[in-house]
């Protein structure tokens, strides 16, 4: 019985996380397609989820980079 309750709770938590990530990804995709590209358009590109790390190297040095957070793009 305890395993069933644990399973139901874990399933709900994971579904909530997935729904949140999909909602934010959809918002970024819509913002990207409707407006001018953002300063760091590699991060704002459709399909990237929160936590995505991007870096651009030029002559062995990091030219720019960033991590996409879970706030929706504006």
BAPAFI-792402 format. One record per residue (C-alpha): residue number from 1; x, y, z; residue in three letters. Coordinates in nm, 3 decimals, padded with zeros to 5 digits. Layout:
BEGIN
[pt NUM; [X; Y; Z]; "ala"]
...
//
This chain:
BEGIN
[pt 1; [00.000; 00.000; 00.000]; "unk"]
[pt 2; [00.282; 00.241; 00.085]; "unk"]
[pt 3; [00.448; 00.167; -00.250]; "unk"]
[pt 4; [00.127; 00.256; -00.433]; "unk"]
[pt 5; [00.102; 00.593; -00.256]; "unk"]
[pt 6; [00.469; 00.667; -00.320]; "unk"]
[pt 7; [00.429; 00.576; -00.687]; "unk"]
[pt 8; [00.122; 00.800; -00.726]; "unk"]
[pt 9; [00.298; 01.093; -00.558]; "unk"]
[pt 10; [00.613; 01.054; -00.767]; "unk"]
[pt 11; [00.411; 01.024; -01.087]; "unk"]
[pt 12; [00.223; 01.347; -01.010]; "unk"]
[pt 13; [00.547; 01.532; -00.931]; "unk"]
[pt 14; [00.713; 01.419; -01.252]; "unk"]
[pt 15; [00.404; 01.502; -01.461]; "unk"]
[pt 16; [00.396; 01.854; -01.311]; "unk"]
[pt 17; [00.764; 01.905; -01.395]; "unk"]
[pt 18; [00.712; 01.781; -01.751]; "unk"]
[pt 19; [00.408; 02.004; -01.802]; "unk"]
[pt 20; [00.601; 02.307; -01.676]; "unk"]
[pt 21; [00.897; 02.236; -01.906]; "unk"]
[pt 22; [00.669; 02.186; -02.207]; "unk"]
[pt 23; [00.479; 02.508; -02.134]; "unk"]
[pt 24; [00.800; 02.712; -02.108]; "unk"]
[pt 25; [00.946; 02.552; -02.421]; "unk"]
[pt 26; [00.627; 02.633; -02.612]; "unk"]
[pt 27; [00.636; 02.994; -02.492]; "unk"]
[pt 28; [00.998; 03.031; -02.605]; "unk"]
[pt 29; [00.914; 02.883; -02.945]; "unk"]
[pt 30; [00.620; 03.121; -02.990]; "unk"]
[pt 31; [00.822; 03.424; -02.881]; "unk"]
[pt 32; [01.108; 03.323; -03.111]; "unk"]
[pt 33; [00.879; 03.287; -03.414]; "unk"]
[pt 34; [00.685; 03.611; -03.353]; "unk"]
[pt 35; [00.960; 03.860; -03.278]; "unk"]
[pt 36; [01.312; 03.967; -03.347]; "unk"]
[pt 37; [01.586; 03.727; -03.239]; "unk"]
[pt 38; [01.704; 03.782; -02.884]; "unk"]
[pt 39; [02.058; 03.882; -02.795]; "unk"]
[pt 40; [02.152; 03.518; -02.738]; "unk"]
[pt 41; [01.925; 03.353; -02.995]; "unk"]
[pt 42; [02.103; 03.019; -02.961]; "unk"]
[pt 43; [01.950; 02.982; -02.616]; "unk"]
[pt 44; [01.609; 03.110; -02.720]; "unk"]
[pt 45; [01.581; 02.875; -03.017]; "unk"]
[pt 46; [01.277; 02.647; -03.010]; "unk"]
[pt 47; [01.317; 02.313; -02.839]; "unk"]
[pt 48; [01.578; 02.408; -02.580]; "unk"]
[pt 49; [01.477; 02.322; -02.227]; "unk"]
[pt 50; [01.573; 02.492; -01.902]; "unk"]
[pt 51; [01.927; 02.408; -01.800]; "unk"]
[pt 52; [02.063; 02.413; -02.155]; "unk"]
[pt 53; [02.427; 02.525; -02.155]; "unk"]
[pt 54; [02.562; 02.693; -02.468]; "unk"]
[pt 55; [02.913; 02.824; -02.530]; "unk"]
[pt 56; [03.081; 02.963; -02.841]; "unk"]
[pt 57; [03.458; 02.932; -02.868]; "unk"]
[pt 58; [03.678; 03.155; -03.084]; "unk"]
[pt 59; [04.051; 03.080; -03.097]; "unk"]
[pt 60; [04.032; 02.851; -02.792]; "unk"]
[pt 61; [03.859; 03.116; -02.579]; "unk"]
[pt 62; [03.496; 03.138; -02.475]; "unk"]
[pt 63; [03.344; 03.414; -02.689]; "unk"]
[pt 64; [02.999; 03.400; -02.530]; "unk"]
[pt 65; [02.787; 03.152; -02.344]; "unk"]
[pt 66; [02.497; 03.110; -02.113]; "unk"]
[pt 67; [02.252; 02.884; -01.937]; "unk"]
[pt 68; [01.883; 02.897; -02.013]; "unk"]
[pt 69; [01.680; 02.938; -01.692]; "unk"]
[pt 70; [01.318; 02.842; -01.643]; "unk"]
[pt 71; [01.180; 03.196; -01.680]; "unk"]
[pt 72; [00.982; 03.245; -02.003]; "unk"]
[pt 73; [01.152; 03.452; -02.271]; "unk"]
[pt 74; [01.009; 03.797; -02.341]; "unk"]
//
